[in-house]
Each structure stands twice: as C-alpha cells, then as structure tokens.
C-alpha cells in the first residue's frame, strides 16, 4: 500500500516540475510584441463574437466598438516593435515589409473603429469591415509566422 502512495507522490512531483519548467520557458519567450498580440487576440474574440449575427451585434455593439478602439491602440503600439522582422531570414527588406503591414493594420483598424462607432451600422457592414482587418493580420502572419 505504501508503495502505491509513494509512486503517486513521485509522479505528482515530477509533473509539477515539468509544468513549472514549461511555464518559465514560455515567459522567457514572450516579447513585447507577443504580449500585444495576446491582447489583440482577446479583442479579436470579442469582435468576432459580436459581429457573428444581427442579434449578437445589436446586443454588443458598444463592446465591439470598445474592442475596436483598443485594437487601434494596440496596432499603434505594435508598429515600432519590428524585432521579428529583423530576425526573419529569407525575406528581402523585411523591416519595410513589416512597416507596410503595420500601416495597413492601423488603417483598417481605424476604419473599422469608425464604422462600428456609428449607431446606424448594420451587422453585415460590421462583419465585412472586420474581414478587412483580419486580412491584414493574415498577410503579416503569412510572412512573419509561416510555421503556424
């Protein structure tokens, strides 16, 4: 009986050490850009959920507008953080390309924010406007995050 509990204690302790090691490794890899992109992802979820259908949009238009405003702020914060472009191999003039993607993201996020801030905007218009924003994300990720 005691052997059973000893084995369980050892397995639990080893699992905790492994889990702690992984969490420390992830914290070391988190750059300022990564932290911003986590916030972008959070806003993306709010907006996507809010523009899903007309009923959701009507209920959450203010939340969508707030998330869109935050997206603009985050886009502007991310623009100078071009360390990923500097590290990218095989892409000619990666920093200029990153700046272009950042400018596109800022412009589309601002346009979307203005669109959803208008009380007369329909869910269909909001959803179409947000697709333009997500296309800028996809374009950048295709170049700078091709492994994902």
Secondary structure, 3 states (H helix, E strand, C coil): CHHHHHHHHHHHHHHHHHHHHHHHHHHHHCCHHHHHHHHHHHHHHHHHHHCCCHHHHHHHHHHHHHHHHHHHHHHHHHHCCCHHHHHCCCCCCHHHHHHHHHHHHHHHHHHHHHHHHCCCCCHHHHHHHHHHHHHHHHHHHHHHCCCC
